[in-house]
Amino acid sequence: MNGKIKIIIADDHPIFRGGLKQILSDDKSLEILGEADNGEKALELIKELNPEIALLDIDMPKKTGLEVLRELKDSPVKIIFLTMYADEDMFGEAMDLGAKGFVVKDSAVNDIIDAVKTVSDDRYYISPAVSNFLVNRKKKLNELRNNNPKLEMLTPSERTILKYISENKTSKEIADVLFLSYRTIENHRTNISNKLNLKGSHSLLKFAIENKSLLS
């Protein structure tokens, strides 16, 4: 092993991708294993080449960066998202899915080396341009906890199920994903509703969707 940080780059804009590749190639501690211009190809390369870090454009053809990350839940690869738009909801979803970095393209030239090395060191990297999103996220989480103290009473399994509910999955779909019975999921839903004091047939779904970006 050469000790270099191994990277995959995925972005559908060839000029931006080429510029990023040049910047990274100039640093001898980094090694680019491959590049892709769409999400499907990125997923293939990650599974085939096992990079330490994947730089993924959020908005790509065939599969978005977020969709790629959803399919890499059990992979050790560390994801840094690249985005043209500083969108707070998108940032929240990226963090929820387990992204380790979030870099705005306008500042990528200055940020990308620091981002790669920070994430390689198993730390998070957020572009300074969107650092306020992180502050807002923490404030919202504190507000959620203060407004719903019983949320802390949920077990890890119940939290997982609540997260799936926020993605509008049915009890059957959740059961299939978690390899549990339909009845077990229904029992969990009842217990969650009772703990959160939610009444009515759609109150649990409404709560989960409204707080989707804050659930983990």
C-alpha positions as CSV (number, residue, x, y, z in Angstrom):
1,M,0.0,0.0,0.0
2,N,1.2,3.5,-0.8
3,G,-0.6,5.2,2.0
4,K,-2.4,7.6,-0.3
5,I,-6.0,8.7,0.1
6,K,-7.9,7.0,-2.7
7,I,-10.7,8.9,-4.3
8,I,-13.5,8.6,-6.8
9,I,-14.9,11.8,-8.5
10,A,-18.5,11.8,-9.8
11,D,-19.9,14.9,-11.5
12,D,-21.8,15.3,-14.8
13,H,-20.0,18.6,-15.7
14,P,-16.8,17.6,-17.5
15,I,-15.1,21.0,-17.1
16,F,-15.7,21.1,-13.3
17,R,-14.8,17.5,-12.9
18,G,-11.6,18.0,-14.9
19,G,-10.7,21.1,-12.8
20,L,-11.3,19.1,-9.6
21,K,-9.2,16.3,-10.8
22,Q,-6.3,18.6,-11.6
23,I,-6.4,20.2,-8.2
24,L,-6.4,16.8,-6.4
25,S,-3.8,15.3,-8.7
26,D,-1.3,18.1,-7.7
27,D,-1.4,16.8,-4.1
28,K,0.9,13.7,-4.0
29,S,-0.9,12.4,-0.9
30,L,-4.0,11.8,-3.0
31,E,-4.8,9.2,-5.6
32,I,-7.7,9.4,-8.0
33,L,-9.0,5.8,-8.8
34,G,-11.6,6.8,-11.3
35,E,-14.3,9.3,-12.3
36,A,-17.9,9.1,-13.4
37,D,-20.4,11.4,-15.1
38,N,-23.6,9.9,-13.6
39,G,-24.8,8.3,-10.4
40,E,-25.1,4.8,-11.7
41,K,-21.5,4.8,-12.9
42,A,-20.3,6.3,-9.6
43,L,-22.0,3.5,-7.7
44,E,-20.4,0.9,-9.9
45,L,-16.9,2.4,-9.4
46,I,-17.3,2.7,-5.7
47,K,-18.3,-1.0,-5.4
48,E,-15.6,-2.1,-7.8
49,L,-12.6,0.0,-6.6
50,N,-13.4,0.6,-2.9
51,P,-12.1,4.1,-2.5
52,E,-11.7,5.7,0.9
53,I,-13.6,8.8,-0.3
54,A,-16.1,9.5,-3.0
55,L,-16.8,13.1,-4.2
56,L,-20.4,13.1,-5.4
57,D,-22.3,15.8,-7.1
58,I,-25.7,15.8,-5.5
59,D,-27.6,16.5,-8.8
60,M,-26.5,13.9,-11.3
61,P,-28.2,11.9,-14.1
62,K,-29.5,8.3,-13.6
63,K,-28.9,8.5,-9.8
64,T,-28.5,11.5,-7.7
65,G,-25.7,11.7,-5.1
66,L,-28.3,11.2,-2.4
67,E,-29.6,8.0,-4.1
68,V,-26.1,6.7,-4.4
69,L,-25.5,7.2,-0.7
70,R,-28.7,5.5,0.2
71,E,-27.4,2.4,-1.6
72,L,-24.1,2.6,0.2
73,K,-25.4,2.4,3.8
74,D,-23.2,-0.5,4.7
75,S,-20.1,0.7,2.8
76,P,-17.1,2.1,4.6
77,V,-16.6,4.8,1.8
78,K,-16.8,8.3,3.1
79,I,-19.0,10.6,1.0
80,I,-18.3,14.3,0.4
81,F,-21.2,16.0,-1.5
82,L,-20.6,18.7,-4.1
83,T,-23.4,21.1,-4.8
84,M,-24.1,24.2,-6.9
85,Y,-26.9,25.3,-4.6
86,A,-26.7,26.0,-0.9
87,D,-30.0,24.4,0.1
88,E,-30.6,23.9,3.8
89,D,-33.1,21.0,3.3
90,M,-30.7,19.2,1.0
91,F,-27.9,19.7,3.5
92,G,-30.1,18.2,6.2
93,E,-30.9,15.2,4.2
94,A,-27.3,14.7,3.2
95,M,-26.2,14.7,6.9
96,D,-29.1,12.4,7.8
97,L,-27.9,9.9,5.3
98,G,-24.4,9.9,6.7
99,A,-22.4,12.2,4.5
100,K,-19.1,13.3,6.0
101,G,-18.6,16.4,3.9
102,F,-20.6,19.1,2.1
103,V,-18.8,21.4,-0.3
104,V,-20.4,24.2,-2.3
105,K,-18.9,24.3,-5.8
106,D,-18.3,28.0,-5.8
107,S,-15.7,27.4,-3.1
108,A,-14.5,23.9,-4.2
109,V,-11.2,25.2,-5.5
110,N,-10.3,26.5,-2.1
111,D,-12.1,23.9,0.0
112,I,-11.6,20.5,-1.7
113,I,-8.2,19.5,-0.4
114,D,-9.0,20.5,3.1
115,A,-12.3,18.6,2.8
116,V,-10.7,15.4,1.6
117,K,-8.0,15.4,4.2
118,T,-10.4,16.3,7.0
119,V,-12.9,13.6,6.1
120,S,-10.0,11.1,5.6
121,D,-9.1,11.9,9.3
122,D,-12.7,10.7,10.2
123,R,-13.9,14.3,10.8
124,Y,-16.7,16.3,9.2
125,Y,-16.1,19.0,6.7
126,I,-18.7,21.7,5.9
127,S,-17.9,24.6,3.5
128,P,-17.7,27.9,5.4
129,A,-20.4,29.2,3.1
130,V,-23.0,26.8,4.6
131,S,-21.7,26.6,8.2
132,N,-24.8,28.4,9.3
133,F,-26.8,25.4,8.2
134,L,-25.0,23.3,10.8
135,V,-25.8,25.9,13.5
136,N,-29.5,26.0,12.4
137,R,-29.6,22.2,12.4
138,K,-28.4,22.1,16.0
139,K,-30.9,24.8,17.1
140,K,-33.7,22.9,15.4
141,L,-32.7,19.6,17.1
142,N,-32.6,21.3,20.5
143,E,-36.0,22.8,19.8
144,L,-37.4,19.4,18.8
145,R,-36.0,17.8,22.0
146,N,-37.4,20.6,24.1
147,N,-40.8,20.5,22.4
148,N,-40.9,16.7,22.4
149,P,-39.0,15.5,25.5
150,K,-40.6,12.1,25.1
151,L,-38.7,11.6,21.9
152,E,-35.8,10.6,24.1
153,M,-37.9,7.7,25.4
154,L,-37.9,6.0,22.0
155,T,-35.7,2.9,21.6
156,P,-33.1,2.7,18.8
157,S,-35.5,0.4,16.9
158,E,-38.4,2.8,17.3
159,R,-36.2,5.7,16.1
160,T,-35.3,3.6,13.0
161,I,-38.9,2.9,12.3
162,L,-39.9,6.5,12.8
163,K,-37.2,7.5,10.2
164,Y,-38.7,5.0,7.7
165,I,-42.2,6.4,8.4
166,S,-40.9,9.9,7.6
167,E,-39.9,8.5,4.2
168,N,-43.5,7.5,3.7
169,K,-42.9,3.8,3.8
170,T,-45.7,1.5,4.7
171,S,-45.6,-1.0,7.6
172,K,-45.1,-3.8,5.0
173,E,-42.2,-2.0,3.3
174,I,-40.6,-1.3,6.7
175,A,-41.1,-4.9,7.7
176,D,-39.4,-6.1,4.5
177,V,-36.4,-3.8,5.0
178,L,-35.9,-4.7,8.6
179,F,-36.8,-8.5,8.2
180,L,-39.5,-8.2,10.8
181,S,-43.1,-9.2,10.7
182,Y,-45.9,-6.7,9.7
183,R,-47.5,-7.2,13.1
184,T,-44.2,-6.3,14.9
185,I,-44.0,-3.0,12.9
186,E,-47.6,-2.2,13.7
187,N,-46.9,-2.8,17.4
188,H,-43.9,-0.5,17.2
189,R,-46.0,2.2,15.5
190,T,-48.6,2.0,18.3
191,N,-45.8,2.2,21.0
192,I,-44.2,5.2,19.3
193,S,-47.6,7.0,19.1
194,N,-48.3,6.3,22.7
195,K,-44.9,7.5,23.8
196,L,-45.2,10.7,21.8
197,N,-48.8,11.2,22.8
198,L,-50.0,11.3,19.1
199,K,-53.6,10.7,18.4
200,G,-55.4,10.0,15.1
201,S,-54.6,7.8,12.2
202,H,-52.3,10.2,10.4
203,S,-50.7,12.0,13.3
204,L,-47.6,9.7,13.4
205,L,-46.9,10.2,9.7
206,K,-47.4,14.0,10.0
207,F,-45.0,14.2,13.0
208,A,-42.4,12.0,11.2
209,I,-42.5,14.0,8.0
210,E,-42.4,17.4,9.8
211,N,-39.3,16.4,11.7
212,K,-37.7,14.2,9.0
213,S,-34.4,16.2,8.8
214,L,-33.9,15.9,12.6
215,L,-34.5,12.2,13.0
216,S,-31.7,9.7,13.1
